[in-house]
Amino acid sequence: EVQLVESGGGVVQPGGSLRLSCAVSGFTFRSFWMSWVRQAPGKGLEWVANIDQDGNKKYFVDSVKGRFTISRDNAKNSLYLQMSSLRPEDTAVYYCGRGSGTSVDNWGQGTLVTVSS
Amino acid sequence: QSVLTQPPSVSAAPGQKVTISCSGSSSNIGNNFVSWYQQLPGTAPKLLIYDNYERPSGIPDRFSGSKSGTSATLGITGLQTGDEADYYCGTWDTSLSAGVFGGGTKLTVL
């Protein structure tokens, strides 16, 4: 069974940093693109970033470029999202997903990030 | 303002059919595959359709997808109360080099 479990969410002050993790199991992690998608409270889905199988290709939505980085550790079956210079508008549930921007076929349960003073 | 445009809401009676549209441009829908997602209240999204019209295993054939030019459509037949959810289209935007979603459509089964 494919499983994705996010962790690392919490409350952080504006300008602060946070690192999200996504532990996966049930499939060959190193064979898939992976993505982060977020959803602000009461709002729609917003694609955030993705990374290729080797970690060489990375893409980001404009609003997080220069502030967020995406990485993976294929030996640990884990995906990461390092978030810095956080803003109130980054407040959202962050989902990790298997797949690239065209199709995410498995999703985690999400982790809530709240940016507030 | 989402890159992909969906109607905010649609509704239909149980047993009926509904379609949800998703409009984009040549840089996204026009030249890339479209996916559709269902998000039940309080849960993570679920993939319903990929590559414009393909269904993952376990998704009933009541759900269908199509694409024409720069628009895509999700069809749901034999509506059930359990289909009440938010539905999102998504694809890649070649000009933005980023994934994009529609704003979402809330389906109400009356």
Contacts between the chains, C-beta under 8 A, distances in Angstrom:
chain1	res1	chain2	res2	distance
A	35	B	99	6.9
A	37	B	45	7.7
A	37	B	99	7.8
A	37	B	101	7.9
A	44	B	2	6.9
A	44	B	86	7.6
A	44	B	88	6.6
A	44	B	101	6.4
A	44	B	102	7.5
A	44	B	103	5.0
A	44	B	104	4.1
A	45	B	37	7.3
A	45	B	39	7.7
A	45	B	45	6.5
A	45	B	88	5.3
A	45	B	90	7.3
A	45	B	101	4.5
A	45	B	104	7.0
A	46	B	101	6.7
A	47	B	90	7.2
A	47	B	98	6.3
A	47	B	99	3.3
A	47	B	100	6.4
A	47	B	101	6.2
A	50	B	99	6.7
A	59	B	97	5.4
A	59	B	98	5.9
A	59	B	99	7.8
A	60	B	98	7.1
A	61	B	98	5.2
A	61	B	99	7.8
A	62	B	96	7.4
A	62	B	98	7.2
A	95	B	44	5.9
A	95	B	45	7.3
A	100	B	92	7.1
A	100	B	99	7.3
A	101	B	90	7.4
A	101	B	91	7.4
A	101	B	92	4.4
A	101	B	93	8.0
A	101	B	98	6.6
A	101	B	99	2.6
A	101	B	100	7.5
A	102	B	32	5.9
A	102	B	33	5.0
A	102	B	34	8.0
A	102	B	35	6.4
A	102	B	50	7.7
A	102	B	90	7.6
A	102	B	91	5.9
A	102	B	92	4.7
A	102	B	99	7.3
A	103	B	33	6.8
A	103	B	35	4.5
A	103	B	47	6.8
A	103	B	50	4.2
A	103	B	51	7.1
A	103	B	90	7.7
A	104	B	35	7.4
A	104	B	37	7.8
A	104	B	45	7.6
A	104	B	47	6.5
A	104	B	90	7.7
A	105	B	47	4.8
A	105	B	50	6.8
A	105	B	56	6.2
A	106	B	47	7.7
A	107	B	44	4.2
A	107	B	45	5.6
A	107	B	46	7.2
A	108	B	44	6.6
A	109	B	44	5.7
A	110	B	44	5.8
